[in-house]
Structure formats: C-alpha cells, structure tokens
Amino acid sequence: MQATLSSKGQIVIPKPIRERLDLRPGQTLRVRQEGQRIVLEVDTALPTTQLEDVAGMLHRPDVPYDPREADSAALAAARHREKDATAS
C-alpha cells in the first residue's frame, strides 16, 4: 500500500489498516525514525484527566453561565496542556 505526503506534511493511513487496528479520529500515534523508515505505533496508553481539566464542568444553578468565560477557560487549559507537552 502507498500513502502520499500532502503539502502540509500529512498522510492518510489506508482504510484497511485503520480498520484492522481500529484507529479512530483523534487517536494518538507515536512516530519514530529507523534509518530511512518512519514507524507509526498506536499509543495504547489511556489518556489521563487532571482535576484542572474538568474543574467547572458541573452546572451550578447559583452561578450564571457565560460562554465567553467557558471559551476562555478552555483555551487556557489547552495552552497549559500544550506547554506541558512541549516541555517533556
């Protein structure tokens, strides 16, 4: 099977392989180089959820909901996770 590299550096994993490995959108793959080979491995580690990722998700009737605050909090959490990931 072949895959073509796009101008953005992306490839599509052929459907028969995705089905055999039960790959789903958003699933994490590990990538490594072995000489002239590129090896993709399914990341089987379960995602970990930290308290700060879920804080504030439960509805509190005494506090009015502001979607701008929710968007801002979600963006801040994503930036925090990205910063942690690049520091590793």
TORBABA-605583 format. One record per residue: residue number from 1; residue in three letters; x, y, z of N, C-alpha, C in turn. Coordinates in steps of 0.001 Angstrom, whole numbers, plus 524288, in hexadecimal, padded with zeros to 5 digits. Each point is the difference from the previous one (the first is absolute). Example, Ala and Ser with C-alpha at 12.3 -4.5 7.8 and 13.67 -1.06 7.14 Angstrom:
TORBABA-605583
+------+------+-------+-------+-------+-------+-------+-------+-------+-------+-------+
| resi | resn |    nu |    nv |    nw |   cau |   cav |   caw |    cu |    cv |    cw |
+------+------+-------+-------+-------+-------+-------+-------+-------+-------+-------+
|    1 |  ala | 83386 | 7E9C6 | 81E78 | 7FC86 | 804A6 | 80000 | 80384 | 804B0 | 80000 |
|    2 |  ser | 7FEA2 | 8041A | 7FD30 | 80334 | 804A6 | 8003C | 7FCFE | 80442 | 802DA |
+------+------+-------+-------+-------+-------+-------+-------+-------+-------+-------+
end
This chain:
TORBABA-605583
+------+------+-------+-------+-------+-------+-------+-------+-------+-------+-------+
| resi | resn |    nu |    nv |    nw |   cau |   cav |   caw |    cu |    cv |    cw |
+------+------+-------+-------+-------+-------+-------+-------+-------+-------+-------+
|    1 |  met | 8034A | 7FB5E | 80000 | 7FCB6 | 804A2 | 80000 | 8036B | 804D0 | 80000 |
|    2 |  gln | 7FDF2 | 8041D | 7FDE4 | 802CC | 804F3 | 7FFD6 | 7FCC8 | 80446 | 8028D |
|    3 |  ala | 802A4 | 803FC | 801CC | 7FD8A | 804BD | 801FC | 80317 | 8048E | 7FDCC |
|    4 |  thr | 7FD5A | 8044A | 7FEE9 | 80283 | 80497 | 7FDBC | 8005D | 8044B | 80421 |
|    5 |  leu | 80483 | 80272 | 80042 | 800D9 | 80452 | 803A4 | 7FDA2 | 804F3 | 7FDAC |
|    6 |  ser | 7FCA8 | 802A9 | 80304 | 7FD96 | 804D7 | 7FE1D | 803C4 | 80491 | 8009F |
|    7 |  ser | 7FE8B | 80471 | 7FDD9 | 80340 | 804B0 | 8007A | 80071 | 801D1 | 805AB |
|    8 |  lys | 7FC77 | 7FE33 | 8035A | 80023 | 80157 | 80590 | 802D3 | 7FBD9 | 80339 |
|    9 |  gly | 80254 | 7FC1C | 7FD67 | 802D8 | 7FBF2 | 802C1 | 7FC80 | 7FBC6 | 80249 |
|   10 |  gln | 7FB38 | 7FF90 | 7FE13 | 7FC59 | 7FC2D | 80208 | 7FF9E | 7FB4D | 7FC56 |
|   11 |  ile | 7FECB | 7FB80 | 80258 | 7FEF3 | 7FB58 | 7FCE1 | 7FAD9 | 7FDAA | 801D7 |
|   12 |  val | 7FD9D | 7FCED | 7FCA0 | 7FB41 | 7FD33 | 8016B | 80180 | 7FA47 | 80096 |
|   13 |  ile | 7FEBF | 7FDD3 | 8047D | 800FC | 7FA75 | 800DB | 7FBBB | 7FD10 | 7FD0D |
|   14 |  pro | 80179 | 7FC59 | 7FC97 | 7FC12 | 7FD3E | 7FCE3 | 7FBBA | 7FD82 | 8035F |
|   15 |  lys | 7FB38 | 8001E | 7FE06 | 7FB76 | 7FE2A | 802E2 | 8008B | 7FA60 | 801FD |
|   16 |  pro | 801FC | 7FC44 | 7FCE8 | 80078 | 7FAAF | 80219 | 8036E | 7FFB8 | 804EB |
|   17 |  ile | 80414 | 8032D | 8002B | 8036D | 8000F | 8049E | 7FD2C | 80290 | 80496 |
|   18 |  arg | 7FD4E | 8045F | 7FEFE | 7FD0B | 80299 | 80434 | 7FBFC | 7FC48 | 80250 |
|   19 |  glu | 7FD64 | 7FD07 | 7FCA1 | 7FC06 | 7FC64 | 801F0 | 8026C | 7FB82 | 80318 |
|   20 |  arg | 80443 | 7FDC1 | 7FE0D | 80285 | 7FBA9 | 802CB | 801E3 | 801A4 | 8055F |
|   21 |  leu | 80202 | 804D8 | 80066 | 8020F | 801EB | 804FE | 7FBE4 | 802E4 | 80335 |
|   22 |  asp | 7FB36 | 80068 | 7FDE2 | 7FBBE | 802CE | 80291 | 8019A | 80592 | 80167 |
|   23 |  leu | 80282 | 802AC | 7FC4D | 801A7 | 80566 | 800DA | 7FB56 | 803A3 | 7FF6E |
|   24 |  arg | 7FFBC | 803D2 | 80361 | 7FBA8 | 803C8 | 8000B | 8022A | 80586 | 7FF8C |
|   25 |  pro | 7FCCF | 803A9 | 7FDF2 | 801C3 | 80574 | 7FFB2 | 8019F | 80200 | 8055F |
|   26 |  gly | 80456 | 802C1 | 8002C | 801F7 | 80238 | 804DC | 80378 | 7FC5B | 8031D |
|   27 |  gln | 8005F | 7FB13 | 7FE51 | 80352 | 7FC49 | 802D3 | 805BA | 80185 | 7FF5E |
|   28 |  thr | 80303 | 7FF16 | 80406 | 80582 | 80170 | 7FFFF | 8034F | 7FB89 | 7FDE6 |
|   29 |  leu | 803B8 | 8015F | 7FCA1 | 803CF | 7FC42 | 7FDF4 | 8056B | 801FA | 80168 |
|   30 |  arg | 80371 | 7FC6E | 8015A | 80574 | 80176 | 800EE | 802EB | 7FF7C | 7FAD5 |
|   31 |  val | 80386 | 8039F | 7FEF8 | 802F6 | 8000D | 7FB1C | 805C7 | 7FFCF | 80149 |
|   32 |  arg | 802CA | 7FC8A | 7FD4D | 805A6 | 7FFE4 | 800B8 | 8028E | 7FEAD | 7FACA |
|   33 |  gln | 804EA | 8015A | 7FFA5 | 80308 | 7FF03 | 7FB48 | 803BA | 7FB7F | 800FF |
|   34 |  glu | 80043 | 7FC73 | 7FC51 | 803CE | 7FBB5 | 8001E | 802C8 | 80017 | 7FABC |
|   35 |  gly | 8047A | 8029A | 7FFC3 | 802C6 | 80091 | 7FB03 | 7FC9D | 802FA | 7FC27 |
|   36 |  gln | 7FEC6 | 7FD99 | 7FB9B | 7FCA7 | 8027C | 7FC1D | 7FA37 | 7FE95 | 800B5 |
|   37 |  arg | 7FEA8 | 7FD7F | 8044E | 7FA9B | 7FE78 | 80109 | 7FD84 | 803B1 | 803F3 |
|   38 |  ile | 7FAFC | 800C4 | 7FF58 | 7FCD7 | 802D1 | 803D5 | 7FC5C | 7FBF7 | 8025B |
|   39 |  val | 80020 | 7FF73 | 80525 | 7FCD9 | 7FC0B | 802AB | 7FBC1 | 802C1 | 8031E |
|   40 |  leu | 7FB26 | 7FE5E | 7FF24 | 7FB88 | 801EE | 802FE | 7FE3F | 7FBA8 | 8039C |
|   41 |  glu | 7FF31 | 8014C | 804F3 | 7FE16 | 7FC2F | 803CB | 7FB24 | 80234 | 8029E |
|   42 |  val | 7FC22 | 7FCA9 | 800A9 | 7FB43 | 8019B | 802AC | 80154 | 800FB | 805AF |
|   43 |  asp | 7FE75 | 8048F | 801EE | 800EA | 80152 | 8057F | 7FB96 | 7FD94 | 80328 |
|   44 |  thr | 80148 | 7FBE7 | 802DE | 7FC02 | 7FD32 | 802F6 | 7FF4B | 8021F | 80586 |
|   45 |  ala | 8032A | 803DC | 80173 | 7FF82 | 80248 | 8053B | 7FAC2 | 802D1 | 8006D |
|   46 |  leu | 7FD6A | 7FF2C | 80457 | 7FB0B | 802A8 | 800D9 | 80106 | 805BE | 80130 |
|   47 |  pro | 7FCC0 | 8036F | 7FDD2 | 800C1 | 80587 | 8013A | 7FEF8 | 800FD | 805C5 |
|   48 |  thr | 80316 | 8036D | 80233 | 7FF3A | 80150 | 80582 | 7FD20 | 80529 | 8005C |
|   49 |  thr | 7FC7E | 80058 | 803A9 | 7FD05 | 804C3 | 800D6 | 801A6 | 80239 | 80540 |
|   50 |  gln | 8014C | 804F8 | 7FFEF | 80187 | 8028D | 804D1 | 7FB6D | 80346 | 801F2 |
|   51 |  leu | 7FFEE | 800F2 | 80502 | 7FBB3 | 802E7 | 80256 | 7FF1B | 80535 | 7FD44 |
|   52 |  glu | 8043F | 802C0 | 7FEAE | 7FF46 | 80523 | 7FD8A | 7FD7E | 7FF97 | 7FA9A |
|   53 |  asp | 8005D | 7FB5E | 7FD74 | 7FD8E | 7FF45 | 7FAE8 | 7FA11 | 7FFB5 | 80064 |
|   54 |  val | 7FE01 | 7FE39 | 80476 | 7FA60 | 7FF4E | 8008E | 7FD89 | 803D5 | 803DB |
|   55 |  ala | 8032E | 8031A | 8028F | 7FDE8 | 803BE | 803D1 | 7FC1A | 803A4 | 7FD58 |
|   56 |  gly | 7FB95 | 800B1 | 80271 | 7FC12 | 80390 | 7FDF8 | 7FC56 | 7FD9C | 7FC09 |
|   57 |  met | 8006B | 7FAF0 | 7FF03 | 7FC9F | 7FD99 | 7FC16 | 7FA6D | 7FF15 | 80201 |
|   58 |  leu | 7FF61 | 7FF91 | 8050D | 7FACF | 7FF17 | 80229 | 7FD00 | 8051A | 80059 |
|   59 |  his | 7FB02 | 7FFB3 | 7FEB7 | 7FCA6 | 804A6 | 80013 | 7FEEE | 801B0 | 80596 |
|   60 |  arg | 80082 | 80516 | 800DF | 7FEB8 | 8023E | 80516 | 7FBAE | 803F2 | 7FF1B |
|   61 |  pro | 7FB40 | 7FEC7 | 801A6 | 7FB93 | 8037E | 7FEF0 | 80094 | 80564 | 80268 |
|   62 |  asp | 8032B | 80084 | 80424 | 800AA | 80505 | 80291 | 803D4 | 80392 | 7FD14 |
|   63 |  val | 802BF | 7FDEB | 7FC12 | 803D3 | 8030F | 7FD15 | 7FE39 | 80053 | 7FA50 |
|   64 |  pro | 7FF2B | 804C4 | 7FDFA | 7FE49 | 8007B | 7FA90 | 80435 | 7FE09 | 7FC3C |
|   65 |  tyr | 7FE49 | 7FD77 | 7FBD9 | 80398 | 7FDE4 | 7FC1A | 8017B | 80447 | 7FC25 |
|   66 |  asp | 80516 | 800B2 | 7FF28 | 801FB | 803C9 | 7FC30 | 8035C | 7FD01 | 7FC12 |
|   67 |  pro | 7FE1C | 7FF4A | 7FB25 | 802F6 | 7FCEF | 7FC32 | 80567 | 80248 | 7FED6 |
|   68 |  arg | 800A0 | 80526 | 80084 | 8052F | 80254 | 7FF0D | 803DB | 7FE33 | 8041C |
|   69 |  glu | 7FE3C | 7FF98 | 804E1 | 8036F | 7FE12 | 8041E | 80160 | 7FA44 | 7FF18 |
|   70 |  ala | 7FC33 | 7FCEF | 7FE4B | 800FA | 7FA79 | 7FEF5 | 803F5 | 7FF6A | 7FB91 |
|   71 |  asp | 7FF58 | 80309 | 7FBD4 | 803B4 | 7FFD1 | 7FBA0 | 80575 | 80190 | 801C8 |
|   72 |  ser | 80045 | 8041C | 8032B | 80502 | 801E0 | 801EE | 802A8 | 7FBE8 | 8036F |
|   73 |  ala | 7FCF7 | 7FD75 | 80357 | 80225 | 7FBFA | 80374 | 801DB | 7FB4A | 7FCD9 |
|   74 |  ala | 7FD04 | 7FE7B | 7FC10 | 80182 | 7FB88 | 7FCC0 | 80502 | 80134 | 7FD04 |
|   75 |  leu | 80076 | 804B5 | 7FDFC | 804B2 | 80194 | 7FD29 | 804B9 | 80016 | 803A7 |
|   76 |  ala | 7FF4A | 80200 | 804B4 | 8044B | 80022 | 803CB | 801BD | 7FA7B | 8016D |
|   77 |  ala | 7FC4B | 7FC69 | 800B2 | 80162 | 7FA90 | 80148 | 802EA | 7FD74 | 7FB7F |
|   78 |  ala | 7FE56 | 80107 | 7FB31 | 802A4 | 7FDC3 | 7FB6F | 8058E | 80212 | 7FF97 |
|   79 |  arg | 800B2 | 80507 | 800F5 | 80548 | 80246 | 7FFD3 | 80375 | 7FDAB | 8043A |
|   80 |  his | 7FDB3 | 7FF19 | 80494 | 802F3 | 7FDB7 | 80458 | 801C0 | 7FA79 | 7FE9A |
|   81 |  arg | 7FC71 | 7FCD7 | 7FDBD | 80167 | 7FAAF | 7FE6E | 8041E | 8000F | 7FBBC |
|   82 |  glu | 7FF8B | 80394 | 7FC48 | 803D1 | 80065 | 7FBBF | 80560 | 80177 | 80224 |
|   83 |  lys | 80014 | 803A3 | 803B7 | 804E8 | 8019C | 8026A | 8028E | 7FB69 | 802D6 |
|   84 |  asp | 7FCC7 | 7FCF6 | 802DF | 80210 | 7FB6B | 802BE | 80215 | 7FBEE | 7FC2F |
|   85 |  ala | 7FD51 | 7FF4E | 7FBA9 | 80196 | 7FC0B | 7FC26 | 8052B | 8017D | 7FD60 |
|   86 |  thr | 800D2 | 804F5 | 7FEF9 | 804D8 | 801A3 | 7FD6A | 8048B | 8001E | 803CA |
|   87 |  ala | 7FED9 | 8005F | 8050E | 80428 | 80012 | 803EE | 80237 | 7FA91 | 800F8 |
|   88 |  ser | 7FCF2 | 7FBF5 | 7FEA7 | 801B9 | 7FA8F | 800F3 | 80418 | 7FE4C | 7FC38 |
+------+------+-------+-------+-------+-------+-------+-------+-------+-------+-------+
end
